[in-house]
Amino acid sequence: MKATGIVRRIDDLGRVVIPKEIRRTMRIREGDPLEIYTDREGGVIFKKYSQLGDVSDFAAQLCDTISRVAGIPAVITDRDSCIAAGGMPRREVVDKRISPQIEQIMEERSGVRLEQPVPMCDGIDKYQAFIVVPILSEGDVLGCVAFVSDGGAPALSETELKLAQTVAGFLGRHMEA
C-alpha cells in the first residue's frame, strides 16, 4: 500500500469521503461499485469492482473467436482496462488502462466505426481501435468490444460492426442474468 497522507473521519452513518484527487486519478466516478477488502494489519482497502472481470476467461475465448471470424484483432474492456484480447499478443494490451478516447466513446453509448482510429490503451499508440461498441447492461456501461489494428487501416465493413454489436449485446445480457 502507498500512503497518501490524507486523513478522513467516518461520519455517524459510517461514510467516508474519498478525496477528489484520488477519485480523479483512479477514475472512480459517482455510482461506481467498490469492493472492500481487509488485510492482516487491520487495513481497509477499496478496489474498483469490475463485473466483466469475473468473466475474463470467457471474454478471452470470445475475443479469440471473433478475431478468427473477422480476421482482425479484437479486444474486450471493462470501464478502465483491457480484460481480454484475441489475434494479438495478450500481454501487450491485457490489464492496460484504456485511452481517454475509448472511454469517451463508451460514455456516448453508441457503437461506431471510426474514420480516424484512436489509441486502444492509454500511452500506447501501437494498437489503434477502428470499431468500438459499448457493452451495456441494465442501462450501465460495463466496457466495450473493439476491433483494432497494429498498423494500417484494415478493410472493415458493416459486418465487423454488426459482429462487435452482437458480442457486446450478448455480454450485456449475460451480465444481467
C-alpha positions in Angstrom: 0.0 0.0 0.0 1.1 3.5 -0.7 0.4 6.2 1.9 -1.3 9.4 0.6 -1.1 11.5 3.8 -4.8 12.2 3.6 -6.9 11.5 6.7 -10.7 11.4 6.8 -13.1 10.8 9.6 -16.1 8.4 9.4 -19.4 10.1 9.9 -22.3 8.9 12.1 -23.7 6.8 9.1 -20.4 5.0 8.6 -19.5 7.0 5.5 -16.0 8.3 4.5 -15.3 10.7 1.7 -12.7 9.7 -0.9 -10.9 12.8 -1.9 -11.5 14.2 -5.4 -7.8 14.0 -6.4 -7.8 10.2 -5.6 -11.2 9.7 -7.4 -9.8 11.5 -10.5 -6.5 9.7 -10.5 -8.2 6.3 -10.0 -11.1 7.1 -12.4 -13.7 6.5 -9.7 -17.0 8.0 -10.8 -20.2 8.6 -8.9 -22.1 5.3 -8.7 -19.0 3.1 -9.4 -19.1 -0.1 -7.3 -16.2 -0.5 -4.9 -15.1 -3.8 -3.4 -14.0 -3.7 0.2 -11.0 -5.8 1.4 -9.2 -6.1 4.8 -5.6 -7.1 5.3 -4.0 -8.7 8.3 -2.5 -5.5 9.6 -6.0 -4.0 10.1 -6.1 -2.1 6.8 -9.2 -1.5 4.8 -8.8 -1.5 1.0 -11.3 -0.2 -1.5 -10.9 -1.6 -5.0 -12.9 -0.7 -8.1 -15.2 -3.6 -8.9 -15.4 -4.8 -12.5 -18.4 -7.1 -13.3 -16.7 -8.1 -16.5 -13.5 -9.0 -14.6 -15.4 -12.0 -13.3 -15.8 -13.3 -16.9 -12.3 -12.6 -18.2 -11.7 -16.2 -19.3 -15.0 -16.3 -21.2 -14.2 -12.9 -22.7 -10.8 -14.2 -23.9 -12.5 -17.1 -25.7 -14.9 -14.7 -27.3 -12.1 -12.4 -28.4 -10.2 -15.4 -30.0 -13.4 -16.5 -31.8 -14.4 -13.1 -33.2 -10.8 -12.3 -34.1 -10.6 -15.5 -36.2 -14.0 -14.9 -37.8 -13.3 -11.3 -38.7 -9.5 -11.8 -39.4 -8.8 -8.7 -37.3 -7.5 -8.5 -33.7 -10.3 -7.9 -31.1 -10.2 -6.5 -27.5 -12.8 -6.6 -24.7 -12.5 -4.0 -21.9 -14.2 -3.1 -18.7 -14.6 0.6 -17.9 -11.0 1.0 -17.1 -8.7 -1.5 -18.7 -8.5 -4.2 -21.3 -9.6 -7.6 -19.9 -9.2 -9.8 -23.0 -7.6 -9.8 -26.4 -7.6 -12.1 -29.4 -5.5 -12.2 -32.6 -2.6 -10.4 -30.9 -0.1 -10.9 -28.1 -2.3 -10.6 -24.9 0.5 -9.2 -22.8 0.6 -6.0 -24.9 -2.9 -4.9 -24.0 -4.5 -7.0 -21.3 -4.5 -5.2 -17.9 -3.5 -1.9 -19.6 -5.6 1.2 -19.0 -7.9 2.2 -21.8 -7.3 5.5 -23.6 -9.5 8.6 -22.8 -10.8 8.4 -26.3 -12.1 4.9 -25.8 -13.6 6.0 -22.5 -15.4 8.9 -24.2 -16.8 6.6 -27.0 -18.2 4.2 -24.3 -19.9 7.1 -22.5 -21.6 8.1 -25.7 -23.3 4.6 -25.6 -23.3 4.0 -29.3 -21.2 1.6 -31.4 -19.0 3.4 -34.0 -16.8 2.6 -37.0 -14.1 5.3 -36.8 -12.7 7.1 -39.8 -9.7 8.2 -37.8 -8.6 5.4 -35.4 -7.9 6.1 -31.7 -5.4 4.5 -29.4 -6.8 1.5 -27.6 -4.6 1.9 -24.5 -3.5 5.0 -22.6 0.1 5.9 -23.6 0.4 3.0 -26.1 -0.1 4.0 -29.7 0.7 0.6 -31.3 -2.9 -0.7 -31.3 -5.5 1.6 -32.8 -9.2 1.0 -32.5 -11.3 1.2 -35.6 -14.6 -0.2 -34.3 -15.8 0.4 -30.7 -19.1 -0.9 -29.3 -20.0 -0.3 -25.6 -21.3 -3.2 -23.5 -24.5 -2.1 -21.8 -26.2 -3.9 -19.0 -29.3 -2.6 -17.3 -28.5 0.9 -18.7 -25.0 0.9 -17.3 -21.8 0.9 -19.4 -19.7 -2.1 -18.4 -17.0 -1.9 -21.0 -16.6 -2.3 -24.8 -15.8 -4.6 -27.7 -13.3 -3.2 -30.1 -11.6 -4.3 -33.3 -8.0 -3.0 -33.5 -5.0 -2.8 -35.9 -1.3 -2.6 -35.2 -0.6 -0.8 -38.4 -2.5 0.4 -41.4 -6.3 0.6 -41.8 -7.9 -2.8 -42.2 -10.7 -3.2 -44.7 -13.7 -3.0 -42.4 -17.3 -3.4 -43.5 -20.7 -3.2 -41.8 -20.3 -6.9 -41.0 -17.5 -6.3 -38.4 -19.5 -3.5 -36.8 -22.5 -5.9 -36.5 -20.3 -8.7 -35.1 -19.0 -6.3 -32.4 -22.5 -5.2 -31.6 -23.7 -8.8 -31.3 -20.9 -9.7 -28.9 -21.4 -6.5 -26.9 -25.2 -7.3 -26.7 -24.5 -10.9 -25.7 -22.1 -9.9 -22.9 -24.5 -7.2 -21.7 -27.4 -9.7 -21.5 -25.1 -12.3 -19.9 -24.2 -9.8 -17.1 -27.9 -9.2 -16.4 -28.5 -12.9 -15.7 
